[in-house]
């Protein structure tokens, strides 16, 4: 919704000032001769020289539009920010080409603090403007398409992050599949269990206090401690029952990881399901009964569709939580993207850490966005 107010946007002013400070003081990247030797930081001025003043004009323009504060000024600021996000991959490609002209060499470009701060501040500007102005799909698609084009055409191959991916592409795809399988299995199982628990709690109200207390207790156990608690019982079960061992159930691996993720997912999903089912307007339920619907028809055709938006919010919270927690499962041999994070920490290779961390972040943001959009759609349908 466009605002007619001409008051200065203080949030955008502060972000623009921070952008200028980051461009002036921080190294955008570093260039290393190989994976072992440390790199030499390169600032914007060291790269572009006097031409860097044209880049400094960007945060100044953002601050000028923020100071003006009108709807048109904010629209122009948003176009600037989206354009900057779309140009960022190509700026990296130009930097890499200027510093590592021979793509076959062992030299690599590592993204510096300045780049990450710049990206973070640009995203914060985007979020601020997105909240104040009418939304458009192109605002999301343009930067993503630009990044995808730069990646597919090979312009970012000199980046250390891409070098790490190139040397581990097969392992990366396997880890990504394991991560997605673990998360989807945990969310699916927890949805079934949570829904059954919610129905039982509605039918037997005395179960609520003890049930929620138990689920809250599971939430307080640290993930590594829970993995340790599950190790001995699962190892004993695998030794006692051969068919469990044949399925791969043991003290380490996917089994304790899946059980832990389901345990952590039950509280938000059960709570949202109970609140959603209880929150349906009794007058609507009575009207459905008055139309001659059976209890099953009232539940499936009236109560559940009206409760769906809140239930989806629980699924959203659970999915985002599971995407992050699944990374820790790599410590007990469950695989997934967390493998690269812990390998990178062990080797002091931050680009290897990013190879695992950035896809996890992207998966969490994608899951949050998609499920939020789905919840809004169900909410509109419920009206």
C-alpha positions in Angstrom: 0.0 0.0 0.0 1.4 3.4 -1.0 1.8 5.9 1.7 1.1 9.6 1.2 3.3 10.6 4.2 6.4 12.7 3.4 8.1 12.0 6.7 11.6 10.7 6.4 12.1 7.0 6.6 14.5 6.7 9.4 15.1 3.0 9.0 16.2 3.5 5.4 18.3 6.5 6.4 20.3 4.4 8.9 20.7 1.5 6.5 21.9 3.9 3.8 24.5 5.3 6.2 25.6 1.8 7.1 25.9 0.9 3.4 28.2 3.9 2.9 30.3 3.0 5.9 30.7 -0.6 4.7 31.8 0.5 1.3 34.3 2.9 2.7 35.9 0.8 5.4 35.5 -2.9 4.7 37.3 -5.2 2.2 34.9 -6.6 -0.3 36.9 -9.8 -1.0 40.4 -11.3 -0.7 42.5 -13.0 -3.3 44.6 -16.1 -2.4 47.1 -18.0 -4.6 45.7 -21.3 -3.5 43.4 -23.0 -0.9 46.1 -23.1 1.8 47.7 -19.7 1.8 45.8 -16.7 3.3 44.4 -14.2 0.9 45.0 -10.5 0.6 42.1 -8.2 1.2 40.9 -5.9 -1.5 38.7 -2.8 -0.8 36.4 -1.1 -3.2 39.0 1.7 -3.7 41.8 -0.7 -4.3 39.7 -2.4 -7.0 38.1 0.5 -8.8 40.3 3.5 -7.8 38.6 6.9 -8.5 35.7 5.0 -10.2 34.6 3.8 -6.7 33.1 7.2 -6.1 30.3 6.2 -8.5 29.5 3.2 -6.3 29.4 5.5 -3.2 26.7 7.5 -4.9 24.3 4.5 -4.4 23.9 4.8 -0.6 23.8 8.5 -0.9 20.8 8.2 -3.3 19.1 5.7 -1.0 19.5 8.2 1.9 18.2 11.0 -0.3 15.1 9.1 -1.2 14.7 8.0 2.4 14.9 11.6 3.5 12.2 12.7 1.1 10.0 9.9 2.3 7.2 10.2 -0.3 5.7 7.1 -1.9 7.4 7.9 -5.3 10.8 8.4 -3.6 10.4 5.0 -1.8 9.5 3.4 -5.1 12.7 4.8 -6.7 14.7 3.6 -3.7 13.3 0.1 -4.1 14.2 0.0 -7.7 17.7 1.1 -6.8 18.0 -1.7 -4.2 16.6 -4.4 -6.4 18.9 -3.2 -9.2 21.9 -3.4 -6.8 21.0 -6.9 -5.8 20.7 -8.0 -9.4 24.0 -6.4 -10.3 25.9 -7.9 -7.3 26.7 -11.3 -9.0 28.0 -9.5 -12.1 30.2 -7.2 -10.0 31.7 -10.2 -8.3 32.3 -11.8 -11.8 34.0 -8.6 -12.9 36.2 -8.5 -9.8 37.1 -12.2 -10.2 38.0 -11.7 -13.8 40.2 -8.7 -13.0 42.1 -10.5 -10.2 42.1 -14.1 -11.4 42.3 -13.8 -15.2 43.3 -17.4 -15.7 40.3 -19.5 -14.6 42.4 -22.7 -14.6 44.9 -21.4 -12.0 44.7 -22.3 -8.3 44.1 -18.7 -7.3 40.7 -18.0 -5.8 38.6 -15.1 -4.6 37.1 -15.3 -1.1 34.1 -13.1 -0.3 35.1 -10.6 2.4 33.3 -9.0 5.3 32.4 -6.0 3.2 30.5 -8.2 0.7 28.5 -10.0 3.4 27.7 -6.8 5.2 26.7 -5.1 1.9 24.4 -8.1 1.0 22.8 -8.1 4.5 22.2 -4.3 4.4 20.7 -4.5 0.9 18.4 -7.3 2.0 17.3 -5.2 5.0 16.6 -2.3 2.7 14.5 -4.6 0.5 12.6 -5.9 3.6 11.9 -2.3 4.8 10.6 -1.2 1.4 8.7 -4.4 0.8 6.8 -3.8 4.0 5.8 -0.3 3.0 5.1 -0.6 -0.7 2.9 -2.7 -3.0 4.5 -6.0 -3.6 5.6 -7.3 -7.0 6.9 -10.7 -8.1 9.7 -9.1 -10.1 11.3 -7.8 -6.9 12.1 -11.4 -6.0 12.7 -12.9 -9.4 15.0 -10.3 -10.9 17.9 -10.8 -8.4 17.4 -14.6 -8.4 17.4 -14.7 -12.2 20.5 -12.6 -12.3 22.3 -14.8 -9.9 21.2 -17.9 -11.8 22.4 -16.5 -15.1 25.8 -15.6 -13.6 26.2 -19.1 -12.2 25.1 -21.1 -15.2 27.4 -19.1 -17.5 30.4 -19.8 -15.3 31.3 -16.2 -14.5 31.7 -17.0 -10.8 34.0 -20.1 -11.1 37.0 -18.2 -9.6 35.1 -17.7 -6.3 36.5 -20.0 -3.6 33.0 -21.1 -2.7 32.4 -22.3 -6.3 35.8 -24.0 -6.3 34.7 -25.9 -3.2 31.5 -26.9 -4.9 33.2 -28.0 -8.1 35.5 -30.4 -6.2 32.6 -31.8 -4.2 29.6 -31.5 -6.5 28.6 -35.2 -6.3 28.9 -35.2 -2.5 27.0 -32.0 -2.3 24.0 -33.3 -4.3 23.9 -36.5 -2.2 24.1 -34.4 1.0 21.3 -32.1 -0.3 19.1 -35.1 -1.0 19.7 -36.6 2.4 19.0 -33.2 4.1 15.7 -32.8 2.2 14.7 -36.5 2.9 15.5 -36.1 6.6 13.5 -32.8 6.9 10.5 -34.0 4.9 10.3 -37.3 6.8 10.5 -35.5 10.2 7.9 -32.9 9.2 5.6 -35.6 7.8 5.8 -37.9 10.8 5.4 -35.0 13.3 2.4 -33.7 11.4 0.7 -37.1 11.7 1.6 -37.5 15.4 0.8 -33.9 16.3 -2.6 -34.1 14.6 -3.4 -37.3 16.4 -2.3 -35.8 19.7 -4.4 -32.7 19.0 -7.5 -34.8 18.4 -6.9 -36.8 21.6 -6.4 -33.7 23.6 -9.7 -32.2 22.3 -11.5 -35.4 23.1 -9.8 -35.9 26.5 -9.0 -32.4 27.9 -7.1 -33.9 30.9 -4.4 -34.9 28.5 -3.5 -31.3 27.6 -1.6 -30.4 30.8 0.6 -33.5 30.9 1.0 -33.8 27.1 2.2 -30.2 26.6 4.4 -30.5 29.7 6.2 -33.5 28.1 6.5 -31.9 24.7 7.9 -28.7 26.4 10.4 -30.9 28.3 11.7 -32.4 25.0 12.2 -28.8 23.7 14.5 -28.0 26.6 16.9 -30.8 25.9 19.9 -29.7 23.7 20.1 -31.5 20.4 23.5 -33.1 21.1 22.3 -34.3 24.5 19.2 -35.8 22.9 21.4 -37.6 20.4 23.4 -39.0 23.2 20.3 -40.1 25.2 19.1 -42.0 22.1 22.3 -43.7 21.3 22.2 -46.5 23.8 18.5 -47.5 23.5 18.7 -47.6 19.7 21.9 -49.6 19.7 20.3 -52.1 22.1 17.2 -52.3 19.9 19.3 -52.9 16.8 21.2 -55.7 18.6 18.0 -57.2 20.0 16.0 -57.1 16.8 17.8 -58.0 13.6 15.2 -56.5 11.3 15.8 -53.1 12.9 19.5 -53.4 12.1 18.7 -54.3 8.5 16.7 -51.1 8.2 19.7 -49.1 9.3 18.5 -48.4 12.9 21.5 -48.0 15.2 22.9 -45.6 17.8 24.2 -43.3 15.2 22.9 -42.4 11.7 19.5 -41.4 10.5 17.4 -43.1 13.2 18.3 -40.9 16.2 18.4 -37.8 14.0 14.8 -38.5 12.7 13.5 -39.2 16.3 15.1 -36.1 17.6 13.7 -33.9 14.8 10.2 -35.3 15.3 10.5 -34.7 19.0 11.4 -31.1 18.6 8.7 -30.6 16.0 5.8 -32.0 18.0 5.3 -29.0 20.4 4.7 -26.2 17.8 2.7 -28.4 15.6 0.5 -29.9 18.3 -0.1 -26.5 20.0 -1.1 -24.8 16.7 -3.4 -27.7 15.8 -5.2 -27.6 19.2 -5.5 -23.8 19.1 -6.7 -23.9 15.5 -9.3 -26.6 16.0 -10.6 -24.9 19.2 -10.7 -21.5 17.6 -13.3 -22.3 15.0 -16.4 -20.2 15.6 -19.0 -22.4 17.4 -21.8 -20.6 15.5 -20.4 -21.9 12.2 -20.2 -25.4 13.6 -23.8 -25.2 14.9 -24.9 -23.9 11.5 -23.3 -26.9 9.8 -25.0 -29.3 12.2 -28.3 -27.5 11.5 -27.8 -28.3 7.9 -27.8 -32.0 8.7 -24.1 -32.7 8.5 -22.7 -35.6 10.4 -19.9 -35.1 12.9 -17.3 -36.3 10.4 -18.7 -34.0 7.7 -18.6 -31.1 10.1 -14.9 -31.8 10.9 -13.7 -32.4 7.4 -15.8 -29.8 5.6 -16.0 -27.0 8.2 -13.7 -27.2 11.2 -10.6 -28.4 9.4 -10.7 -25.9 6.5 -11.2 -23.0 8.9 -8.4 -24.3 11.1 -6.0 -24.9 8.2 -4.2 -21.4 8.2 -3.2 -21.8 11.8 -2.1 -25.4 11.3 0.0 -24.3 8.4 1.7 -21.8 10.5 2.7 -24.6 12.8 4.0 -26.6 9.9 5.9 -23.5 8.7 7.6 -23.1 12.1 8.4 -26.8 12.3 9.8 -27.0 8.8 12.1 -24.0 9.3 13.3 -25.4 12.6 13.9 -28.8 11.1 15.9 -27.4 8.2 18.3 -25.9 10.7 18.4 -28.7 13.2 19.1 -31.3 10.5 22.5 -29.7 10.1 23.5 -30.8 13.6 22.6 -34.4 12.7 25.7 -34.6 10.6 27.7 -35.0 13.8 26.1 -38.5 14.4 26.5 -39.7 10.8 23.1 -38.8 9.5 24.6 -36.9 6.5 23.0 -33.8 5.1 24.5 -30.4 4.4 25.8 -30.1 8.0 28.6 -32.4 6.9 30.3 -29.6 5.0 29.9 -27.2 7.9 31.7 -29.5 10.3 34.3 -30.5 7.7 35.0 -26.8 7.1 35.3 -26.0 10.8 37.8 -28.9 11.2 39.9 -27.7 8.3 39.5 -24.0 9.1 38.0 -23.6 5.5 35.3 -21.0 5.8 34.2 -21.4 2.2 33.5 -25.1 2.8 31.4 -24.0 5.8 29.5 -21.7 3.6 29.0 -24.5 1.1 26.8 -26.2 3.7 25.4 -23.1 5.5 24.2 -21.1 2.5 21.9 -23.8 1.1 20.5 -24.4 4.5 19.7 -20.7 4.8 18.2 -20.7 1.3 16.0 -23.8 2.1 14.8 -22.2 5.3 13.9 -18.9 3.6 12.2 -20.8 0.7 10.2 -23.0 3.1 9.1 -20.0 5.2 8.1 -18.0 2.1 6.1 -20.8 0.5 4.3 -21.9 3.6 3.5 -18.3 4.6 2.0 -17.8 1.1 0.0 -21.0 1.4 -1.3 -20.0 4.8 -2.4 -16.6 3.4 -4.2 -18.4 0.6 -6.0 -20.6 3.0 -6.9 -17.6 5.1 -8.5 -15.8 2.2 -10.4 -19.0 1.2 -11.6 -19.4 4.8 -13.2 -15.9 4.7 
